[in-house]
Amino acid sequence: MVSRVTTVAFQGIEAVNVDVQVMIAPGKIGMHIVGLADKAVAESRERVQAALHASGLSMPPKKVTVNLAPADLPKEGSHYDLPIALALMAALGAIPGDALEAYVVLGELSLDGTIAAVAGVLPAAISANAISKGLICPKACGGEAAWADPEMDILAPASLIALANHFKGTQVLSRPIASVRERTSGGADLADIKGQETAKRALEVAAAGGHNILLIGPPGSGKSMLAERLPSILPPLTPKELLEVSMIASIAGELSDGKLSNARPFRAPHHSASMAALVGGGLKARPGEVSLAHNGVLFLDEFPEFSPQALDSLRQPLEAGETMIARVNHRVSYPSRIQLIAAMNPCRCGMAGEPGHTCRRGERCASDYQARISGPLLDRIDLRIQVPAVSARDLIQPSKSEPSEVVAERVANARQRQYARYEELGVSSTTNASASSAIIEQVAIADAGGQALLEEAANAMQFSARAYHRILKVALTLADLDGAENIGRIHLAEAISYRVSSAPLARVA
């Protein structure tokens, strides 16, 4: 007789059903696992046997064969422990086999029979709900699974004994409760920054339209402070965005206590990060920083210090909003719609262009340093802002800066105009930055003065087609902030100024 339990394998953020089949038959005593399992799955043999022994069950003195079907699908991870153990318990008669038919199961076993948390519970719960099944998962992941459907049958036991008692009816498990980790107040605020009014205005524009932004300035000018305060003016995640972000975090094992967060992701990798760390990859094709920042912000400090290959690997995710990781035997796609904010010094010594400073290397100090950023990557950055050093006068004077709460309200109003605009058109875009070029040409209507200015600037500065459309997107965002129906000359003038505010970098692009 063969007992069966359904579990999942992960391909990107998608969960694929796997049939765990266990047969106890005469033969050489031992457990054998087949079905293209990796090292972690093969080692589950020892964890399952120890957990069953700790729970009061002994392995039968027969041959136990575990088959993970389909056999040609790679199986990775430790979440196969619990389905293998339950299928074996059903074969031994410790729990009714028909009770497991209505569930998808995943979880890692400890040697004492307790069930440890695993990654990917949320995608597994969504996949189980799609085939009208319930879910059995670790207790620590129950709150995460409860988000799949409020009516879905979910069991989140702490141990094998607790699960066996539930099926016997002696200790019924209650359904876990979905919970959200709310945004904490009292964090970084724009009011903390003195001076830098131009940079703060650009930050507001970037937040309102989801645009990429580059901050250029000497050390200590406040570039990192500005970048760290961008999340404080961004609107909370919509339910759809929350689900997408949480599924990626679940696959990466970064959902603590099973709680989802409605705050937009903010990722700030060190400049020594490799290409695989940024865009994903490795042996198991895990999501990288660009995917973990999906629907949020990716902050790259010391921008030119990243390896050129790592930086250029961002070009496709920035344009397409997804990362495709190709392997010989399979391809994995992770959503990667991000807002990039980068910060850099103008040169290697950091003081190029500052009054009274003369670099001993001359102009090469700045040109060589800035040339580490390729033109195609720079062409994808909508706003390039000079952040000058803050004077002592700015620091001494009392701060009159707007708090993040006030700026966030204007950003939210502009975003709402964009949601309504693109929903009426029936497109999936939610911000101006994510809209396609064809849609932007349709909705970004400039007045006569603005159109004349744009044509003159495009001819004089030789904008690429991408630069042309991105200027239209920024100008449309400026009009949304002003509540204007059409783009005016003043909006296009400000958008163009953000594009060419850094002359040396403009020559690179």
C-alpha positions as CSV (number, residue, x, y, z in Angstrom):
1,M,0.0,0.0,0.0
2,V,1.2,3.5,-0.9
3,S,0.4,6.5,1.3
4,R,0.4,10.0,-0.3
5,V,0.8,13.5,0.9
6,T,0.9,16.7,-1.3
7,T,3.7,19.3,-0.8
8,V,5.3,21.9,-3.1
9,A,8.5,22.7,-4.9
10,F,9.3,26.4,-5.6
11,Q,10.2,27.9,-9.0
12,G,10.7,31.6,-8.4
13,I,7.7,32.7,-6.4
14,E,5.5,30.0,-7.9
15,A,4.7,26.8,-6.0
16,V,4.5,23.5,-8.0
17,N,2.7,20.6,-6.5
18,V,4.8,17.6,-5.5
19,D,3.3,14.2,-4.6
20,V,5.1,12.5,-1.7
21,Q,4.6,8.7,-1.9
22,V,5.7,6.3,0.8
23,M,5.7,2.5,0.5
24,I,6.6,0.0,3.3
25,A,7.6,-3.4,1.8
26,P,9.7,-6.4,2.6
27,G,13.4,-5.9,1.8
28,K,16.6,-4.4,3.1
29,I,15.8,-2.4,6.3
30,G,16.2,1.3,5.8
31,M,14.7,4.4,4.2
32,H,15.4,5.4,0.6
33,I,14.4,8.8,-0.9
34,V,14.2,9.1,-4.7
35,G,13.0,11.8,-7.0
36,L,15.9,14.2,-7.8
37,A,16.4,15.4,-4.2
38,D,19.2,17.7,-3.2
39,K,21.4,17.2,-0.1
40,A,18.9,18.8,2.3
41,V,16.1,16.5,1.2
42,A,18.3,13.4,1.4
43,E,19.3,14.3,4.9
44,S,15.7,14.5,5.9
45,R,15.9,10.7,6.3
46,E,17.8,11.1,9.6
47,R,15.6,14.0,10.8
48,V,12.4,12.1,10.1
49,Q,13.6,9.0,11.9
50,A,14.7,10.9,15.0
51,A,11.5,13.0,15.1
52,L,9.3,9.8,14.9
53,H,11.3,8.2,17.7
54,A,11.0,11.3,19.9
55,S,7.2,11.2,19.2
56,G,6.9,7.6,20.4
57,L,6.9,5.8,17.0
58,S,9.6,3.5,15.7
59,M,10.6,2.7,12.2
60,P,9.3,-0.6,10.8
61,P,11.9,-3.3,10.3
62,K,11.2,-3.2,6.6
63,K,12.3,-1.3,3.5
64,V,10.8,2.2,3.3
65,T,10.8,3.9,-0.1
66,V,10.0,7.6,-0.5
67,N,9.3,8.9,-4.0
68,L,9.0,12.6,-4.7
69,A,7.0,12.9,-7.9
70,P,7.4,14.2,-10.6
71,A,10.8,12.6,-10.6
72,D,12.4,15.0,-13.1
73,L,11.6,18.1,-11.0
74,P,14.5,19.2,-8.8
75,K,13.6,19.1,-5.1
76,E,15.4,21.6,-2.8
77,G,15.1,22.6,0.8
78,S,14.2,21.2,4.2
79,H,10.4,21.7,4.0
80,Y,10.0,18.1,2.7
81,D,10.6,16.7,6.3
82,L,7.0,17.1,7.5
83,P,5.2,15.7,4.4
84,I,7.6,12.7,4.4
85,A,7.0,12.1,8.1
86,L,3.2,12.4,7.8
87,A,3.1,10.0,4.8
88,L,5.1,7.5,6.8
89,M,2.8,7.9,9.9
90,A,-0.2,7.3,7.6
91,A,1.5,4.2,6.3
92,L,2.1,3.0,9.9
93,G,-1.6,3.8,10.8
94,A,-0.6,6.4,13.4
95,I,-2.9,9.0,11.7
96,P,-5.7,8.4,9.2
97,G,-4.4,8.7,5.6
98,D,-7.7,10.1,4.2
99,A,-7.3,13.1,6.6
100,L,-4.2,14.2,4.8
101,E,-5.8,14.2,1.3
102,A,-7.3,17.7,1.9
103,Y,-4.0,19.4,2.8
104,V,-0.8,20.6,1.3
105,V,2.0,20.0,3.8
106,L,5.4,21.6,4.4
107,G,7.7,22.0,7.4
108,E,11.1,21.1,8.8
109,L,11.5,18.7,11.6
110,S,13.8,19.0,14.6
111,L,15.2,15.9,16.3
112,D,12.8,16.2,19.2
113,G,9.7,16.2,16.9
114,T,9.0,19.9,16.9
115,I,8.3,21.6,13.6
116,A,10.6,24.4,12.6
117,A,9.8,27.4,10.4
118,V,10.5,27.2,6.6
119,A,10.6,29.6,3.7
120,G,7.9,29.9,1.1
121,V,4.8,29.3,3.3
122,L,2.8,32.1,1.7
123,P,3.2,31.0,-1.9
124,A,2.5,27.5,-0.8
125,A,-0.7,28.6,0.9
126,I,-1.9,30.5,-2.2
127,S,-1.1,27.5,-4.4
128,A,-3.0,25.2,-2.0
129,N,-6.0,27.5,-2.0
130,A,-6.0,27.5,-5.8
131,I,-6.6,23.8,-5.8
132,S,-9.2,23.9,-3.0
133,K,-7.0,22.3,-0.3
134,G,-6.0,23.4,3.2
135,L,-2.4,23.8,4.5
136,I,-0.4,22.2,7.3
137,C,2.6,24.3,8.2
138,P,4.9,25.2,11.2
139,K,3.3,27.1,14.0
140,A,5.8,30.0,13.5
141,C,4.5,30.4,9.9
142,G,0.7,30.2,10.6
143,G,0.1,33.9,10.5
144,E,1.8,34.2,7.2
145,A,-0.3,31.3,5.7
146,A,-3.6,32.9,7.0
147,W,-3.3,35.7,4.4
148,A,-4.0,33.3,1.6
149,D,-7.7,33.1,2.3
150,P,-9.8,33.9,5.4
151,E,-11.9,30.8,4.8
152,M,-9.0,28.4,4.1
153,D,-8.4,25.5,6.4
154,I,-5.0,26.0,8.0
155,L,-3.3,23.8,10.7
156,A,-0.1,25.2,12.3
157,P,1.1,22.6,14.9
158,A,4.1,23.1,17.0
159,S,5.1,19.4,16.9
160,L,4.2,16.0,15.4
161,I,2.4,15.0,18.6
162,A,0.2,18.1,18.5
163,L,-0.8,17.3,14.9
164,A,-1.5,13.6,15.7
165,N,-3.7,14.7,18.7
166,H,-5.6,17.1,16.4
167,F,-6.5,14.3,14.0
168,K,-7.5,12.1,16.9
169,G,-9.7,14.9,18.2
170,T,-8.1,15.1,21.7
171,Q,-6.4,18.5,21.1
172,V,-8.0,20.5,18.3
173,L,-5.7,23.2,16.8
174,S,-7.2,26.6,16.3
175,R,-6.8,28.5,13.0
176,P,-3.9,31.0,13.0
177,I,-4.7,34.7,12.7
178,A,-3.3,36.9,9.9
179,S,-1.4,39.9,11.3
180,V,0.4,43.0,9.9
181,R,3.5,44.7,11.2
182,E,2.5,48.3,11.1
183,R,4.8,51.2,10.1
184,T,6.6,52.5,13.2
185,S,6.4,56.2,13.9
186,G,9.2,58.4,15.1
187,G,11.8,57.2,12.5
188,A,13.8,59.2,10.0
189,D,12.1,62.4,9.0
190,L,12.8,65.0,6.3
191,A,12.6,67.7,9.0
192,D,15.9,66.4,10.4
193,I,17.7,67.7,7.3
194,K,18.8,71.3,7.3
195,G,19.2,73.0,3.9
196,Q,19.3,71.0,0.7
197,E,15.9,72.4,-0.4
198,T,16.6,71.5,-4.1
199,A,17.4,67.9,-3.2
200,K,14.3,67.5,-1.0
201,R,12.2,68.8,-3.8
202,A,13.7,66.3,-6.2
203,L,13.1,63.6,-3.6
204,E,9.4,64.5,-3.4
205,V,9.1,64.3,-7.2
206,A,10.8,61.0,-7.2
207,A,8.5,59.6,-4.6
208,A,5.4,61.0,-6.3
209,G,6.1,59.3,-9.7
210,G,8.3,56.4,-8.7
211,H,11.3,57.8,-10.5
212,N,15.0,56.8,-10.2
213,I,17.2,59.4,-8.8
214,L,21.0,60.0,-8.5
215,L,22.4,62.2,-5.7
216,I,25.9,63.7,-6.4
217,G,27.9,65.6,-3.8
218,P,30.9,65.7,-1.6
219,P,31.3,63.6,1.6
220,G,29.0,64.8,4.4
221,S,26.6,66.7,2.3
222,G,23.6,64.6,3.4
223,K,23.1,62.2,0.4
224,S,22.6,59.1,2.6
225,M,20.4,61.0,5.0
226,L,18.2,62.1,2.1
227,A,18.0,58.6,0.7
228,E,17.1,57.0,4.1
229,R,14.2,59.4,4.4
230,L,12.6,58.5,1.1
231,P,10.5,55.7,2.6
232,S,9.0,58.2,5.1
233,I,7.2,60.0,2.3
234,L,6.1,57.0,0.2
235,P,2.5,55.7,0.5
236,P,1.9,52.3,2.1
237,L,1.6,49.3,0.0
238,T,-1.7,48.5,-1.7
239,P,-3.1,45.0,-0.9
240,K,-1.9,43.6,-4.3
241,E,1.6,45.1,-3.8
242,L,1.6,43.8,-0.2
243,L,1.0,40.3,-1.4
244,E,3.7,40.5,-4.1
245,V,6.3,41.8,-1.7
246,S,5.4,39.3,1.0
247,M,5.6,36.3,-1.4
248,I,9.2,37.3,-2.4
249,A,10.1,37.9,1.3
250,S,8.6,34.5,2.1
251,I,10.7,32.7,-0.5
252,A,13.8,34.4,0.8
253,G,12.9,33.5,4.4
254,E,12.7,37.1,5.6
255,L,9.2,37.1,7.1
256,S,9.7,37.1,10.9
257,D,6.9,35.8,13.1
258,G,4.7,35.3,10.1
259,K,3.8,39.0,10.0
260,L,3.5,40.9,6.8
261,S,4.5,44.6,6.7
262,N,2.7,47.3,4.8
263,A,5.8,49.5,4.6
264,R,7.6,49.6,1.3
265,P,10.9,47.6,1.2
266,F,14.1,49.6,1.5
267,R,17.2,47.7,0.6
268,A,20.7,49.1,0.9
269,P,23.4,46.5,-0.1
270,H,27.1,47.2,0.5
271,H,29.1,48.3,-2.6
272,S,31.0,45.0,-2.4
273,A,27.8,43.1,-3.4
274,S,28.3,40.7,-6.3
275,M,26.1,40.5,-9.4
276,A,24.3,37.4,-8.1
277,A,23.6,39.3,-4.8
278,L,22.1,42.2,-6.6
279,V,19.9,40.5,-9.3
280,G,19.7,37.0,-7.8
281,G,21.1,33.7,-8.7
282,G,23.5,31.3,-7.0
283,L,23.1,27.5,-6.8
284,K,19.3,27.7,-6.0
285,A,18.5,30.8,-8.0
286,R,17.4,32.8,-5.0
287,P,16.0,36.4,-5.3
288,G,18.6,39.2,-5.2
289,E,18.4,42.7,-3.7
290,V,16.6,44.1,-6.7
291,S,13.8,41.6,-6.2
292,L,13.7,41.9,-2.4
293,A,13.2,45.7,-3.1
294,H,10.2,45.0,-5.4
295,N,7.5,47.8,-5.0
296,G,10.0,49.6,-2.8
297,V,13.4,51.3,-2.9
298,L,16.9,50.0,-3.8
299,F,19.5,52.4,-2.3
300,L,23.0,52.1,-3.8
301,D,25.5,54.2,-1.8
302,E,28.9,54.8,-3.2
303,F,27.4,54.1,-6.6
304,P,30.7,53.9,-8.7
305,E,32.3,51.6,-6.2
306,F,30.0,48.7,-7.2
307,S,31.6,46.6,-9.9
308,P,30.6,47.7,-13.4
309,Q,29.3,44.2,-14.2
310,A,27.0,44.3,-11.1
311,L,25.7,47.8,-12.0
312,D,25.0,46.9,-15.6
313,S,23.1,43.8,-14.5
314,L,20.5,46.2,-13.2
315,R,19.6,47.6,-16.6
316,Q,17.2,44.9,-17.6
317,P,15.3,44.9,-14.2
318,L,15.0,48.7,-14.3
319,E,13.5,48.6,-17.7
320,A,11.3,45.5,-17.6
321,G,10.4,45.3,-13.9
322,E,11.4,41.7,-13.6
323,T,14.6,39.6,-13.3
324,M,15.0,36.5,-15.4
325,I,17.6,34.0,-14.1
326,A,18.4,31.4,-16.7
327,R,19.9,28.0,-15.9
328,V,20.7,25.0,-18.1
329,N,17.7,23.0,-16.9
330,H,15.2,25.8,-15.9
331,R,14.4,29.5,-15.9
332,V,13.2,31.5,-12.9
333,S,11.6,34.9,-13.0
334,Y,11.3,37.3,-10.0
335,P,9.3,40.6,-10.1
336,S,11.7,43.5,-9.7
337,R,9.8,46.8,-10.1
338,I,11.9,49.1,-8.0
339,Q,12.7,52.7,-7.4
340,L,16.5,53.2,-7.6
341,I,18.1,55.9,-5.5
342,A,21.9,56.1,-5.9
343,A,24.5,58.4,-4.2
344,M,28.0,59.1,-5.2
345,N,30.9,61.5,-4.7
346,P,31.8,63.6,-7.8
347,C,35.3,62.1,-7.9
348,R,37.7,59.8,-6.2
349,C,38.8,62.3,-3.6
350,G,35.2,63.5,-3.3
351,M,35.7,67.2,-3.5
352,A,35.7,68.0,-7.2
353,G,33.9,71.3,-7.9
354,E,34.0,72.5,-4.3
355,P,35.1,76.1,-3.9
356,G,38.8,76.5,-3.0
357,H,39.6,72.8,-3.8
358,T,42.1,71.8,-6.5
359,C,42.6,68.1,-7.2
360,R,46.2,67.0,-7.8
361,R,45.0,64.6,-10.5
362,G,43.1,67.4,-12.3
363,E,40.0,66.7,-14.3
364,R,40.9,63.0,-14.7
365,C,40.0,62.4,-11.0
366,A,36.3,63.2,-11.8
367,S,36.1,61.9,-15.3
368,D,37.7,58.5,-14.6
369,Y,35.6,58.0,-11.5
370,Q,32.3,58.9,-13.2
371,A,33.1,56.8,-16.2
372,R,32.6,53.7,-14.0
373,I,28.9,54.3,-14.5
374,S,27.9,53.2,-18.0
375,G,25.8,55.5,-20.3
376,P,23.0,53.0,-20.8
377,L,22.5,52.7,-17.0
378,L,22.7,56.4,-16.5
379,D,20.1,56.9,-19.2
380,R,17.6,55.0,-17.0
381,I,18.0,57.5,-14.1
382,D,15.4,60.3,-14.4
383,L,16.6,62.8,-11.9
384,R,20.3,63.7,-11.3
385,I,20.8,66.1,-8.4
386,Q,23.8,68.0,-7.2
387,V,23.9,68.0,-3.4
388,P,26.4,70.7,-2.3
389,A,28.1,70.7,1.1
390,V,25.9,72.2,3.8
391,S,27.2,75.5,5.2
392,A,27.6,76.2,8.9
393,R,25.0,78.9,8.5
394,D,22.4,76.3,7.5
395,L,23.3,74.2,10.5
396,I,23.1,77.1,13.0
397,Q,19.8,78.5,11.9
398,P,16.6,77.0,13.3
399,S,15.2,74.3,11.1
400,K,12.1,75.2,9.1
401,S,11.9,72.1,7.0
402,E,8.6,70.4,6.3
403,P,8.1,67.1,8.1
404,S,7.8,63.9,6.1
405,E,4.1,63.7,7.1
406,V,3.3,66.9,5.1
407,V,5.3,65.9,2.1
408,A,3.8,62.4,2.2
409,E,0.3,63.8,1.9
410,R,1.2,65.6,-1.3
411,V,2.9,62.5,-2.7
412,A,-0.2,60.4,-1.8
413,N,-2.5,62.9,-3.7
414,A,-0.2,62.7,-6.8
415,R,-0.1,58.9,-6.6
416,Q,-3.9,58.8,-6.4
417,R,-4.2,60.9,-9.6
418,Q,-1.9,58.4,-11.3
419,Y,-3.9,55.3,-10.0
420,A,-7.1,56.8,-11.3
421,R,-5.6,57.8,-14.6
422,Y,-4.2,54.3,-15.4
423,E,-7.1,52.4,-14.0
424,E,-9.4,54.3,-16.3
425,L,-7.2,53.4,-19.3
426,G,-7.2,49.7,-18.1
427,V,-3.4,49.3,-17.8
428,S,-1.4,47.7,-15.0
429,S,0.8,50.8,-14.4
430,T,0.3,52.5,-11.0
431,T,2.9,55.2,-11.3
432,N,4.2,57.5,-14.2
433,A,7.6,55.9,-14.0
434,S,6.2,52.4,-14.7
435,A,4.0,53.4,-17.6
436,S,4.9,52.4,-21.1
437,S,6.1,54.9,-23.7
438,A,3.0,54.5,-25.7
439,I,0.8,55.3,-22.7
440,I,2.9,58.2,-21.7
441,E,2.6,59.7,-25.2
442,Q,-1.1,59.3,-24.9
443,V,-1.6,60.9,-21.4
444,A,1.3,63.4,-21.2
445,I,-0.2,66.3,-23.1
446,A,1.9,69.5,-23.1
447,D,0.7,73.0,-23.9
448,A,2.1,74.9,-26.9
449,G,4.9,76.5,-24.9
450,G,5.9,73.3,-23.3
451,Q,6.0,71.4,-26.6
452,A,8.2,74.0,-28.1
453,L,10.6,73.9,-25.2
454,L,10.8,70.1,-25.3
455,E,11.5,70.1,-29.0
456,E,14.2,72.7,-28.6
457,A,15.9,70.9,-25.7
458,A,15.7,67.5,-27.5
459,N,17.5,68.9,-30.6
460,A,20.1,70.9,-28.6
461,M,21.0,68.2,-26.1
462,Q,20.5,65.1,-28.3
463,F,18.2,63.2,-26.0
464,S,17.8,59.5,-26.6
465,A,14.3,58.1,-27.2
466,R,14.4,56.8,-23.6
467,A,15.5,60.2,-22.2
468,Y,12.7,61.9,-24.1
469,H,10.0,59.7,-22.7
470,R,11.4,59.8,-19.2
471,I,11.4,63.6,-19.3
472,L,7.7,63.4,-20.2
473,K,7.1,61.1,-17.2
474,V,8.8,63.5,-14.8
475,A,6.9,66.4,-16.2
476,L,3.7,64.5,-15.8
477,T,4.6,63.8,-12.2
478,L,5.2,67.5,-11.6
479,A,1.8,68.3,-13.1
480,D,0.2,65.7,-10.8
481,L,1.9,67.4,-7.8
482,D,0.4,70.7,-8.9
483,G,-3.0,69.2,-9.6
484,A,-2.8,70.3,-13.3
485,E,-4.6,68.6,-16.1
486,N,-2.0,69.3,-18.7
487,I,1.8,69.6,-18.7
488,G,2.9,73.3,-18.8
489,R,6.2,74.8,-19.9
490,I,7.3,75.2,-16.2
491,H,6.8,71.5,-15.6
492,L,8.9,70.5,-18.7
493,A,11.6,73.1,-17.8
494,E,12.0,71.6,-14.3
495,A,12.0,68.0,-15.7
496,I,14.7,68.9,-18.2
497,S,16.8,70.6,-15.4
498,Y,16.7,67.4,-13.4
499,R,17.9,65.5,-16.4
500,V,20.9,67.7,-17.2
501,S,21.8,69.1,-13.8
502,S,25.1,67.2,-13.8
503,A,27.0,68.3,-16.8
504,P,29.9,65.8,-16.6
505,L,27.6,62.8,-16.1
506,A,25.4,64.1,-18.9
507,R,28.3,63.8,-21.3
508,V,28.8,60.2,-20.2
509,A,25.2,59.4,-21.2
